[in-house]
Amino acid sequence: ETGVTQTPRHLVMGMTNKKSLKCEQHLGHNAMYWYKQSAKKPLELMFVYNFKEQTENNSVPSRFSPECPNSSHLFLHLHTLQPEDSALYLCASSQAGGQSYEQYFGPGTRLTVT
Amino acid sequence: SQQGEEDPQALSIQEGENATMNCSYKTSINNLQWYRQNSGRGLVHLILIRSNEREKHSGRLRVTLDTSKKSSSLLITASRAADTASYFCACNSGGSNYKLTFGKGTLLTVNP
């Protein structure tokens, strides 16, 4: 295991539901990320948190709302999703600092929007 | 926009053979990273090579970087069935230390 856990692993939700994805890292990292992976598309960066501050929002629709209460936990709150939001959502973490480091990924949450 | 682009899209080999995957990118990079993903799972980091490095090794993996051609290659020697996975290159470029731009990946199948 990579030291990054995600729950739930699978989620089916209707378009009017509200749900949250959770990510926790046990690596002492200070940067955390949300990615979306859709079939036949490159991995898309959604959000970056660096020392609990959001440093990147890659033009993500407001129906996705991230929250980072501390450096070990990251949430993605979901509401009024569309079927095209069905994808594998991956959380990652890395060291933070003056250079780019490798990222450690969780196993992902497979989201299906019906 | 997509920075790294892997080639080939799919590769099928026999156990024991070597597998080579290539990555091309468009703009100058700070570093380039290779990741592996088993079906439907998270990505696992393999190797990070910085723009001032030309070659790195890790076990059966060898990565090269040619900044003049804006390309990198990943070589897996003596492949095993367990190496079956998708392999992605990811580029870090510009002023952000955190942003990685991934390609679509190469699906490697190693047949026993």
Interface residues (C-beta under 8 A of the other chain):
Chain A: T2 V4 Q6 A31 Y33 K40 K41 P42 L43 L45 V48 N50 T55 E56 L88 L90 A92 S94 A96 G97 G98 Q99 S100 Y101 E102 Q103 Y104 F105 G106 P107 G108 R110
Chain B: Q2 N30 N31 Q33 Y35 G40 R41 G42 L43 V44 H45 L48 F88 A90 N92 S96 N97 Y98 K99 L100 T101 F102 G103 K104 G105
